[in-house]
């Protein structure tokens, strides 16, 4: 349970730091969604650019079965390494954005 609370805190802190430079624009909002009950964490851009609807998930991270799943990363940031530097063991990080057959060839966990 202690690990789960630490992981939640690390994820929320990182997403908050990352998104701080993504300032809201006229018709485009930056939204952070932290669902601690179901362990889903997202950074979204939502709104309009001219007549084009924007609904973009920049970062999506889940916690499942005690592992941190990196589901989406549309940034140049290395979320997995940032989590490792905070003390998360590599085996507890799953690159969900990679196909399952590639995961054994990464330095991270396999699920």
C-alpha angles and dihedrals in degrees: 000000000000091000091050092053091048091050092050091050094047092050095047092047094049095046090047091050093045095048095047091087092051098085120193114258129205099286099005123087131197111222129188116199117195112179104179093172093063096020100239118143124184144169112207138183110211134176139047139320102193106306093338118103113226121204106156128164104210098179130009122181128173133187112218126170091347094307128111111234117202101208103167136010119172092170135084089242120116099226095174093055091045089055091047090052088055090056104268109144113240090236088063093058118084120189096218089172088067121076112258093247091060097049096082088061094057126083090245140080125296124221 
